[in-house]
Amino acid sequence: MHELALGITGNNAAFGAVGNPYDPKRIAGRYSGGNGAAIAARMAPAGLGSDTAVTPIAHARDTAGPMARSVADLALLDTVITGAKDALIPAQLKGLRIGVPKSLNDGVETETARLMADALAKLKAAGVELVEADIPGLMDLNNKLSFPIAPYEVTVDLPAYAKKFGIKLDLKGFADTIASPDVKGLFGALVKGEPPTIPKKVYEEAMKVHRPALIKTYADYFAQQKVAAMAFPTVPLPAAPIGDDQETLLEGKKVPTFPTFIRNTDPGSNAGVPGLSVPIGMTRSGLPVGFALDGPRGSDRKLLAIGLALEKLFGPIAAPK
């Protein structure tokens, strides 16, 4: 995994980088890339990732993230975790309304856009009603609370975790032991009291004003558009080369790695809505592309039922060589 799971490249300077099973010179992605890589490489049928990290980092966002080789296995794992009693069957696609927000579907890499367009065409052919309605102000609102939350809460949650389990390290102690430059830079800023350290007033405004507004924005979208879920590319581009920790290329232009890769999934995480990603195909260079769905709060099982139907519609992707 990325060191302390605080990053998305999996380029861990302490233990080595996580390679993508489809191209070991590229990242596996996200915080728990090693777990995802192991599942994709057919070493295990399922596993648990994390958002945000493996220790309490941001209690407003820390969530277990089940992963599996199929939606059916994911549904089984979800049943075990939640104790759900209802048997899941694939959702009826004919007449199902799915939102396609412009702000989450624009500005993506060419191959990703091609595969996404193909997937949406298959949905339409299967009788799904695609609702092309955007979510006004989504990114601006999300930016007001995304980074205030984690940098502030880590200064509270991590020392409390260390104290609970007898780990004799304060934030400076953690920072001194970190090997990865990007993670060390984050902790170094926290220790020195420089940005991204967040004043309590800014954090409280994010939690009391901006987060409720984001939650309402999602609830209003699902209710007003009468959609069961919204669809978008899981990430705007395929896996980046290992070493692109600060910047990577998107359509030939340099973009910041971390915010670019989390762009589409970050708002739903902050709003506390369930999200699901299923593969829809491979780029011409052999990298898998994901199709993401976010649903209303509390619709986890319904989202899994939709995922079961999509899995049949899209079909499986080939195992890595």
C-alpha positions as CSV (number, residue, x, y, z in Angstrom):
1,M,0.0,0.0,0.0
2,H,1.0,3.6,-0.1
3,E,2.9,4.5,3.1
4,L,0.3,4.9,5.9
5,A,-2.2,4.6,3.0
6,L,-1.8,8.4,2.6
7,G,-1.6,8.6,-1.1
8,I,-2.9,7.1,-4.4
9,T,0.2,5.9,-6.3
10,G,1.3,3.0,-4.0
11,N,4.9,4.1,-4.6
12,N,6.1,3.2,-1.1
13,A,9.7,4.3,-0.4
14,A,9.9,2.1,2.6
15,F,8.9,-1.3,1.1
16,G,8.7,-0.7,-2.7
17,A,6.1,0.3,-5.2
18,V,2.9,-1.6,-5.8
19,G,2.8,-2.7,-9.5
20,N,-0.3,-2.9,-11.6
21,P,-0.9,-6.6,-12.6
22,Y,-1.8,-5.5,-16.1
23,D,1.5,-3.5,-16.4
24,P,3.9,-3.7,-13.5
25,K,5.5,-0.4,-14.5
26,R,2.3,1.4,-13.7
27,I,0.5,2.1,-10.4
28,A,-2.3,0.0,-9.0
29,G,-3.9,3.1,-7.6
30,R,-5.7,4.3,-4.5
31,Y,-4.7,4.0,-0.9
32,S,-4.9,0.2,-0.7
33,G,-3.3,-0.6,-4.1
34,G,-1.6,-3.8,-2.9
35,N,-4.9,-5.3,-1.9
36,G,-6.5,-4.3,-5.2
37,A,-3.5,-5.6,-7.1
38,A,-3.6,-9.0,-5.3
39,I,-7.3,-9.4,-6.2
40,A,-6.8,-8.4,-9.8
41,A,-3.9,-10.8,-10.1
42,R,-6.2,-13.6,-8.9
43,M,-4.3,-14.1,-5.6
44,A,-7.5,-13.8,-3.6
45,P,-11.2,-13.5,-4.4
46,A,-11.9,-10.5,-2.2
47,G,-10.4,-8.1,0.3
48,L,-10.8,-4.9,2.2
49,G,-9.4,-1.5,1.2
50,S,-9.7,1.7,3.2
51,D,-10.8,5.3,2.8
52,T,-9.0,7.1,4.2
53,A,-6.2,5.1,5.8
54,V,-5.3,2.0,7.9
55,T,-5.3,3.8,11.2
56,P,-7.8,6.4,12.2
57,I,-6.8,9.4,10.1
58,A,-10.1,11.2,9.5
59,H,-13.0,10.0,11.4
60,A,-15.5,11.8,9.2
61,R,-14.3,9.8,6.2
62,D,-12.7,6.6,7.4
63,T,-14.6,3.7,5.8
64,A,-13.9,0.1,5.0
65,G,-13.8,-0.5,1.2
66,P,-14.7,-4.0,0.1
67,M,-13.2,-5.2,-3.2
68,A,-13.7,-8.4,-5.1
69,R,-13.1,-10.0,-8.6
70,S,-16.9,-9.9,-9.3
71,V,-19.9,-8.0,-8.1
72,A,-21.4,-11.3,-7.0
73,D,-18.4,-11.9,-4.7
74,L,-18.6,-8.3,-3.5
75,A,-22.3,-8.8,-2.6
76,L,-21.4,-11.9,-0.7
77,L,-18.7,-10.0,1.2
78,D,-21.1,-7.2,1.9
79,T,-23.6,-9.6,3.3
80,V,-21.0,-11.0,5.7
81,I,-19.9,-7.6,6.8
82,T,-23.3,-6.0,7.3
83,G,-25.4,-9.1,8.2
84,A,-27.9,-8.2,5.5
85,K,-30.7,-10.8,5.2
86,D,-32.1,-9.9,1.8
87,A,-31.1,-12.0,-1.2
88,L,-29.7,-9.9,-4.0
89,I,-30.8,-10.4,-7.5
90,P,-29.7,-8.4,-10.6
91,A,-31.7,-5.1,-11.0
92,Q,-34.1,-4.7,-13.9
93,L,-32.3,-2.5,-16.3
94,K,-35.3,-1.6,-18.5
95,G,-36.7,1.6,-17.3
96,L,-33.9,2.2,-14.7
97,R,-33.0,5.9,-14.6
98,I,-29.2,6.6,-14.4
99,G,-27.8,10.2,-14.2
100,V,-24.8,11.2,-16.3
101,P,-23.4,14.4,-14.7
102,K,-21.4,16.4,-17.1
103,S,-18.9,17.7,-14.5
104,L,-17.8,14.1,-13.7
105,N,-17.7,12.9,-17.3
106,D,-15.9,15.7,-19.0
107,G,-12.1,16.2,-19.2
108,V,-11.2,12.5,-19.3
109,E,-8.5,10.7,-21.3
110,T,-9.5,9.7,-24.9
111,E,-9.5,5.9,-24.3
112,T,-11.4,6.3,-21.1
113,A,-14.0,8.5,-22.8
114,R,-14.4,5.9,-25.6
115,L,-15.0,3.0,-23.3
116,M,-17.3,5.1,-21.2
117,A,-19.3,6.1,-24.3
118,D,-19.5,2.4,-25.3
119,A,-20.8,1.4,-21.8
120,L,-23.5,4.1,-21.8
121,A,-24.6,3.0,-25.3
122,K,-25.0,-0.6,-24.0
123,L,-27.0,0.7,-21.0
124,K,-29.3,2.6,-23.4
125,A,-29.7,-0.4,-25.6
126,A,-30.7,-2.4,-22.5
127,G,-33.5,0.0,-21.8
128,V,-31.8,2.2,-19.2
129,E,-33.0,5.9,-19.3
130,L,-29.9,8.1,-19.2
131,V,-30.5,11.5,-17.6
132,E,-27.9,14.0,-18.7
133,A,-28.3,16.5,-15.9
134,D,-25.3,18.0,-14.1
135,I,-24.9,18.8,-10.4
136,P,-24.5,22.5,-10.1
137,G,-21.5,23.7,-8.1
138,L,-20.4,20.1,-7.1
139,M,-16.7,20.5,-7.5
140,D,-16.5,24.0,-5.9
141,L,-18.5,22.8,-2.9
142,N,-16.4,19.6,-2.5
143,N,-13.2,21.6,-2.6
144,K,-14.4,23.6,0.4
145,L,-14.4,20.6,2.6
146,S,-12.2,17.9,1.1
147,F,-8.8,19.0,2.3
148,P,-9.9,20.8,5.5
149,I,-11.2,17.6,6.9
150,A,-8.3,15.1,6.6
151,P,-5.4,17.4,7.5
152,Y,-7.2,18.7,10.6
153,E,-8.6,15.3,11.8
154,V,-5.2,13.5,11.4
155,T,-3.7,15.9,14.1
156,V,-6.4,14.6,16.5
157,D,-7.1,11.0,15.4
158,L,-3.5,9.7,14.9
159,P,-2.1,10.8,18.3
160,A,-5.2,9.4,20.0
161,Y,-4.7,6.0,18.1
162,A,-1.0,6.0,19.2
163,K,-1.9,6.6,22.8
164,K,-4.6,3.9,22.8
165,F,-2.2,1.2,21.6
166,G,0.9,2.4,23.5
167,I,2.7,3.7,20.4
168,K,5.2,6.2,21.8
169,L,5.1,8.5,18.8
170,D,3.7,12.0,18.4
171,L,3.1,13.6,15.0
172,K,6.8,14.6,14.7
173,G,7.8,11.1,15.7
174,F,5.6,9.7,12.9
175,A,7.0,12.2,10.4
176,D,10.6,11.3,11.3
177,T,10.0,7.6,10.5
178,I,8.3,8.1,7.1
179,A,10.3,7.2,4.0
180,S,8.1,8.3,1.2
181,P,8.7,12.0,0.2
182,D,5.1,12.9,-0.5
183,V,3.8,11.4,2.8
184,K,6.8,12.9,4.7
185,G,6.0,16.3,3.2
186,L,2.4,16.1,4.4
187,F,3.4,15.2,7.9
188,G,6.3,17.7,7.9
189,A,3.8,20.5,7.2
190,L,1.5,19.3,10.0
191,V,4.4,19.3,12.5
192,K,5.7,22.7,11.4
193,G,2.2,24.2,11.5
194,E,2.4,25.2,7.8
195,P,-0.3,24.4,5.2
196,P,-2.0,22.0,4.8
197,T,-2.5,22.5,8.6
198,I,-6.1,23.6,8.9
199,P,-7.3,26.0,11.6
200,K,-10.1,24.7,13.8
201,K,-12.5,27.4,12.6
202,V,-12.0,26.4,8.9
203,Y,-12.5,22.7,9.8
204,E,-15.7,23.5,11.8
205,E,-17.1,25.5,8.9
206,A,-16.4,22.6,6.5
207,M,-18.2,20.2,8.8
208,K,-21.1,22.4,9.9
209,V,-21.8,24.3,6.7
210,H,-20.1,22.8,3.6
211,R,-20.6,19.1,4.3
212,P,-24.3,19.4,5.1
213,A,-24.6,21.4,1.9
214,L,-22.9,18.7,-0.1
215,I,-25.1,16.0,1.4
216,K,-28.2,18.0,0.5
217,T,-26.8,18.6,-3.1
218,Y,-26.6,14.9,-3.6
219,A,-30.0,14.2,-2.1
220,D,-31.6,16.9,-4.2
221,Y,-30.0,15.5,-7.3
222,F,-31.2,12.0,-6.8
223,A,-34.7,13.2,-5.8
224,Q,-35.2,15.9,-8.5
225,Q,-33.8,13.9,-11.4
226,K,-35.5,10.7,-10.1
227,V,-32.4,8.6,-10.8
228,A,-31.3,5.4,-8.9
229,A,-27.6,6.3,-9.4
230,M,-25.2,8.5,-11.3
231,A,-22.6,7.2,-13.6
232,F,-19.1,8.4,-14.4
233,P,-15.5,7.1,-15.1
234,T,-14.0,5.9,-11.9
235,V,-10.9,7.9,-12.6
236,P,-10.3,10.3,-15.5
237,L,-7.3,8.4,-17.0
238,P,-5.8,4.9,-16.9
239,A,-3.0,3.9,-14.5
240,A,-0.1,6.3,-14.5
241,P,3.6,5.2,-14.6
242,I,5.2,4.4,-11.3
243,G,7.1,7.5,-10.3
244,D,4.5,10.0,-11.3
245,D,3.9,10.9,-7.7
246,Q,3.5,14.7,-8.1
247,E,2.5,15.1,-11.8
248,T,1.3,12.9,-14.6
249,L,0.1,13.3,-18.2
250,L,-3.5,13.7,-19.2
251,E,-4.0,14.1,-22.9
252,G,-0.4,15.3,-23.2
253,K,-0.7,17.9,-20.5
254,K,0.9,17.8,-17.1
255,V,-1.7,17.6,-14.3
256,P,-1.3,17.1,-10.5
257,T,-1.4,13.3,-9.8
258,F,-3.3,13.1,-6.5
259,P,-6.3,15.5,-7.2
260,T,-6.6,14.3,-10.8
261,F,-7.0,10.6,-9.8
262,I,-9.4,11.3,-6.9
263,R,-11.5,13.9,-8.8
264,N,-14.5,11.8,-9.5
265,T,-14.7,9.7,-6.4
266,D,-13.9,12.3,-3.8
267,P,-17.2,14.2,-3.7
268,G,-19.2,11.0,-3.0
269,S,-16.8,10.0,-0.3
270,N,-17.3,13.4,1.4
271,A,-21.1,13.2,1.0
272,G,-21.1,9.7,2.6
273,V,-23.0,8.1,-0.3
274,P,-22.3,4.5,-1.5
275,G,-20.2,4.0,-4.6
276,L,-19.4,1.1,-6.8
277,S,-16.9,0.6,-9.6
278,V,-17.1,-2.2,-12.2
279,P,-14.7,-2.8,-15.2
280,I,-16.0,-1.9,-18.6
281,G,-13.1,-2.9,-20.8
282,M,-9.4,-2.4,-21.7
283,T,-7.6,0.5,-23.3
284,R,-5.7,-0.3,-26.5
285,S,-2.5,-0.5,-24.4
286,G,-4.1,-3.2,-22.2
287,L,-5.1,-1.2,-19.1
288,P,-8.5,-1.7,-17.4
289,V,-11.0,1.1,-17.2
290,G,-13.7,1.4,-14.5
291,F,-17.3,2.5,-14.6
292,A,-18.4,4.1,-11.3
293,L,-21.9,4.5,-9.8
294,D,-22.8,6.6,-6.8
295,G,-26.2,6.1,-5.2
296,P,-28.3,7.8,-2.6
297,R,-27.4,7.4,1.1
298,G,-28.5,4.0,2.3
299,S,-28.9,2.5,-1.1
300,D,-25.9,0.2,-0.9
301,R,-27.7,-3.1,-1.5
302,K,-29.7,-1.5,-4.4
303,L,-26.4,-0.3,-5.9
304,L,-25.0,-3.8,-5.7
305,A,-28.1,-5.2,-7.4
306,I,-27.5,-2.7,-10.2
307,G,-23.9,-3.8,-10.3
308,L,-25.0,-7.4,-10.7
309,A,-27.0,-6.4,-13.8
310,L,-24.1,-4.3,-15.2
311,E,-21.7,-7.2,-14.7
312,K,-23.8,-9.3,-17.0
313,L,-24.2,-6.5,-19.5
314,F,-20.6,-5.5,-19.8
315,G,-19.0,-9.0,-19.3
316,P,-15.7,-9.8,-17.6
317,I,-12.4,-8.4,-18.5
318,A,-9.4,-10.7,-19.2
319,A,-7.2,-11.7,-16.3
320,P,-3.7,-10.2,-16.3
321,K,-1.1,-12.2,-18.1
